[in-house]
Amino acid sequence: MADIAVSGMAAATAYGRGTGALAEHVFAGKPGFSAVHRFDTSLHRAHVAALLPGATTLEAELAEVIDAACSDAGLSTADRAATPLLLAAEREDGRARLPRWGRTPEQTPAGLGATLAEECGLGRLVRAYTTACVSASTAVIDGAAMIASGRAERVVVAGGYLVTRDDFAMFNAGFALSDDGAVRPFSAGRRGLLLGDGVAAVVLERSARRSPRARLTGWGRAGDGYHVCQPHPEGHGMARAIRAALGRAGLEPEDLGYVNAHGTGTSYNDAAEAAALHRAFGLMADKIPVSSTKALHGHVLEASGLVELIVTILALTSGCLPVNAGFTGPDADCALDLVLDQPRQTTHRHALSLNAAFGGANTALVVSQP
Amino acid sequence: MRVVAKAEWSGEEELPLLRGFVVSSYSPLVAEVASRCLSQCYERPVPPEVGERMAVVLISQGGDVHSAVETASLVDSGQKVSPLLFFQSVPNAIAGHVAKRWGLNGPVVCVSPAGDPEHEAMELAGLLFGDGDADRALVVLVEQATVEGAPDRASALLIEPYGTAGGGKE
């Protein structure tokens, strides 16, 4: 079993700053969507998103969560200076509006990461992940692999996304946005996703100096090799990622008490993910509680893997599983044990956090109680 | 680790169009150098036992600048954005295209490197091999020109750990 300590964590979402605010609202099951005033949505089919109140810039918000996660882990100035940063962030309206010619390395995702590492007193930037919706989970996996292989004693993984007008227009053009103001993962009549702000960071360590928040005991990733932007309908890549994660953790499906699903609320994604869970779990597939919390905090794109990892940790350590909000009725293609109506209690010690992205990229993280 | 195949884009040839991708050279460049690299070792698709654990890694500091600039321009002028721009808005899209075309089912990873891209290619491949999620990695390095008149650059590497059995063209 792999054993990486999650020794600090921090998040800012539509529910405000801090993991406490995230926990309070996610466990209350109240969606964080509201009318978008950040830019004009009148030409689009959706008009709401889950926006961080008082959001500043992506760089400033990332610096704040990195600082908070380091404090949560009890890192000294010297500790920070010896800790590398892995960043998951790509999209900024401002960068797209720079002149095409004359751009500098500082005006790239890696440039943002290098600036943040310096600003937050961390060691070098390892790299910035631009793997769309599995950016953050891939960064977590690489950070864990760096520690497991002896390349690092400790890493900070940070990820961020603030809803941009360009993304809103593109997701609208791709008919990906829900037009009824809600996200309904795994539900009959689901109509798409809604975007959200999410900025989060974790500190991963070989051995935490104080009680860790949780342990990362397994991880896996695999590709579908199927389509530019659609998942394999039978969930091939996701199922392999899950099996790899469970194998690394030395666990069987029956050891899991919760799955925080990718669950975007789009028709084909949710059906493919349900197929993957059946493929990976077999007869246990409809016995393990599942919810997608994107119906609450929105789809935070590059930061999804971190925000949802933190939600999974909060669920596991509190013994309270968040609801799969927005559900209106069962879909035969998504036959799962969804957490509906109200949070469910659990005493299980292990949970799974899943993410998927365009290009058939899939990741699975196993989180265990400390 | 060893680089078993390498291909480059000279910047002087005509870049073949790639159906489903518009506006930008980024995705056609990735597809072209990936094909040039893989075809040195394999017929398409690669054997399933090889493709199952071959990662697709894209390394690009600046990413697809042309698509992002085009989208921003359309948004700012109140024009409709093509759904194709949505599909190609992330580097995963072309990684998925290459993976489907060549039968590659290993992890998909796209990054903006902090240092030398070729060093980063070996670092990432080493991490993937050591972690056990892949046995081979197709790594594509691509940068669109940031100076007017300068060529775009792209290359691809097929990387294996030492001791990997062939399985490709005899």
Chai-1 contact restraints between the chains, C-beta under 6 A:
chainA,res_idxA,chainB,res_idxB,connection_type,confidence,min_distance_angstrom,max_distance_angstrom,comment,restraint_id
A,A96,B,A68,contact,1.0,0.0,6.0,A-B,restraint_1
A,A96,B,A72,contact,1.0,0.0,6.0,A-B,restraint_2
A,R97,B,A72,contact,1.0,0.0,6.0,A-B,restraint_3
A,R100,B,V69,contact,1.0,0.0,6.0,A-B,restraint_4
A,W101,B,E148,contact,1.0,0.0,6.0,A-B,restraint_5
A,R103,B,T146,contact,1.0,0.0,6.0,A-B,restraint_6
A,T108,B,Q61,contact,1.0,0.0,6.0,A-B,restraint_7
A,T108,B,G62,contact,1.0,0.0,6.0,A-B,restraint_8
A,T108,B,S112,contact,1.0,0.0,6.0,A-B,restraint_9
A,P109,B,S112,contact,1.0,0.0,6.0,A-B,restraint_10
A,A110,B,Q61,contact,1.0,0.0,6.0,A-B,restraint_11
A,A110,B,S112,contact,1.0,0.0,6.0,A-B,restraint_12
A,A110,B,P113,contact,1.0,0.0,6.0,A-B,restraint_13
A,A110,B,A114,contact,1.0,0.0,6.0,A-B,restraint_14
A,L125,B,A114,contact,1.0,0.0,6.0,A-B,restraint_15
A,R127,B,V111,contact,1.0,0.0,6.0,A-B,restraint_16
A,R127,B,P113,contact,1.0,0.0,6.0,A-B,restraint_17
A,R127,B,A114,contact,1.0,0.0,6.0,A-B,restraint_18
A,A128,B,S112,contact,1.0,0.0,6.0,A-B,restraint_19
A,Y129,B,V111,contact,1.0,0.0,6.0,A-B,restraint_20
A,T130,B,P91,contact,1.0,0.0,6.0,A-B,restraint_21
A,T130,B,C110,contact,1.0,0.0,6.0,A-B,restraint_22
A,T130,B,S112,contact,1.0,0.0,6.0,A-B,restraint_23
A,T131,B,V109,contact,1.0,0.0,6.0,A-B,restraint_24
A,T131,B,C110,contact,1.0,0.0,6.0,A-B,restraint_25
A,A132,B,V90,contact,1.0,0.0,6.0,A-B,restraint_26
A,A132,B,N92,contact,1.0,0.0,6.0,A-B,restraint_27
A,T138,B,V109,contact,1.0,0.0,6.0,A-B,restraint_28
A,D142,B,L127,contact,1.0,0.0,6.0,A-B,restraint_29
A,A145,B,L127,contact,1.0,0.0,6.0,A-B,restraint_30
A,A145,B,D131,contact,1.0,0.0,6.0,A-B,restraint_31
A,S149,B,G130,contact,1.0,0.0,6.0,A-B,restraint_32
A,R165,B,V75,contact,1.0,0.0,6.0,A-B,restraint_33
A,D166,B,T71,contact,1.0,0.0,6.0,A-B,restraint_34
A,D166,B,A72,contact,1.0,0.0,6.0,A-B,restraint_35
A,D166,B,V75,contact,1.0,0.0,6.0,A-B,restraint_36
A,A169,B,V75,contact,1.0,0.0,6.0,A-B,restraint_37
A,A169,B,V81,contact,1.0,0.0,6.0,A-B,restraint_38
A,M170,B,V81,contact,1.0,0.0,6.0,A-B,restraint_39
A,M170,B,F86,contact,1.0,0.0,6.0,A-B,restraint_40
A,M170,B,S89,contact,1.0,0.0,6.0,A-B,restraint_41
A,A173,B,V81,contact,1.0,0.0,6.0,A-B,restraint_42
A,A173,B,P83,contact,1.0,0.0,6.0,A-B,restraint_43
A,A173,B,F86,contact,1.0,0.0,6.0,A-B,restraint_44
A,G174,B,P83,contact,1.0,0.0,6.0,A-B,restraint_45
A,G174,B,F86,contact,1.0,0.0,6.0,A-B,restraint_46
A,R221,B,P107,contact,1.0,0.0,6.0,A-B,restraint_47
A,R221,B,D133,contact,1.0,0.0,6.0,A-B,restraint_48
A,G223,B,A99,contact,1.0,0.0,6.0,A-B,restraint_49
A,G223,B,N105,contact,1.0,0.0,6.0,A-B,restraint_50
A,G223,B,G106,contact,1.0,0.0,6.0,A-B,restraint_51
A,G223,B,P107,contact,1.0,0.0,6.0,A-B,restraint_52
A,G223,B,V108,contact,1.0,0.0,6.0,A-B,restraint_53
A,G225,B,A99,contact,1.0,0.0,6.0,A-B,restraint_54
A,G225,B,K100,contact,1.0,0.0,6.0,A-B,restraint_55
A,G225,B,G103,contact,1.0,0.0,6.0,A-B,restraint_56
A,G225,B,L104,contact,1.0,0.0,6.0,A-B,restraint_57
A,G225,B,N105,contact,1.0,0.0,6.0,A-B,restraint_58
A,Y226,B,K100,contact,1.0,0.0,6.0,A-B,restraint_59
A,V228,B,F87,contact,1.0,0.0,6.0,A-B,restraint_60
A,V228,B,A93,contact,1.0,0.0,6.0,A-B,restraint_61
A,V228,B,G96,contact,1.0,0.0,6.0,A-B,restraint_62
A,V228,B,H97,contact,1.0,0.0,6.0,A-B,restraint_63
A,C229,B,F87,contact,1.0,0.0,6.0,A-B,restraint_64
A,C229,B,A93,contact,1.0,0.0,6.0,A-B,restraint_65
A,A357,B,N92,contact,1.0,0.0,6.0,A-B,restraint_66
A,F358,B,V90,contact,1.0,0.0,6.0,A-B,restraint_67
A,F358,B,N92,contact,1.0,0.0,6.0,A-B,restraint_68
A,F358,B,A93,contact,1.0,0.0,6.0,A-B,restraint_69
A,G359,B,N92,contact,1.0,0.0,6.0,A-B,restraint_70
A,G359,B,A93,contact,1.0,0.0,6.0,A-B,restraint_71
A,G359,B,A95,contact,1.0,0.0,6.0,A-B,restraint_72
A,G359,B,G96,contact,1.0,0.0,6.0,A-B,restraint_73
A,G359,B,V108,contact,1.0,0.0,6.0,A-B,restraint_74
A,G360,B,G96,contact,1.0,0.0,6.0,A-B,restraint_75
A,A361,B,N92,contact,1.0,0.0,6.0,A-B,restraint_76
A,A361,B,V108,contact,1.0,0.0,6.0,A-B,restraint_77
